[in-house]
Amino acid sequence: MGGPDARLSIDESIPNLVSTIDAYEGRGGLHYLDYLGRVVPW
């Protein structure tokens, strides 16, 4: 998930995470999404 072996740096992941949160603002229900806003099946 993090540390020196993380797939993404903070600079790569945070802007996409914020965009995903903004895109789902005001939507009801629960959404299991990745940092790019893609639905993660579970």
C-alpha positions in Angstrom: 0.0 0.0 0.0 2.8 2.4 0.6 6.4 2.8 1.6 9.4 2.5 -0.7 7.8 -0.2 -2.8 4.5 1.6 -3.5 3.3 1.5 -7.1 2.5 5.3 -7.1 4.0 8.3 -5.5 1.9 10.7 -3.5 2.2 13.3 -6.3 0.7 10.7 -8.7 -2.1 9.4 -6.5 -3.5 12.3 -4.6 -4.8 14.5 -7.5 -6.7 11.5 -8.9 -8.0 10.6 -5.5 -9.3 14.2 -5.0 -10.9 14.1 -8.5 -12.7 10.9 -7.7 -14.0 12.2 -4.4 -15.2 15.4 -6.2 -16.9 13.4 -8.9 -18.9 11.4 -6.4 -19.8 14.4 -4.2 -23.5 14.4 -3.3 -24.2 10.9 -4.7 -26.0 8.6 -2.3 -25.0 5.0 -1.5 -21.7 3.3 -1.1 -19.1 3.1 -3.9 -16.0 1.0 -3.8 -13.6 2.8 -6.2 -10.0 2.9 -7.0 -7.9 6.1 -7.2 -9.0 6.6 -10.8 -12.7 6.4 -10.1 -13.1 3.0 -11.5 -15.6 0.6 -9.7 -13.7 -2.2 -7.9 -15.8 -5.4 -7.8 -16.0 -7.1 -4.4 
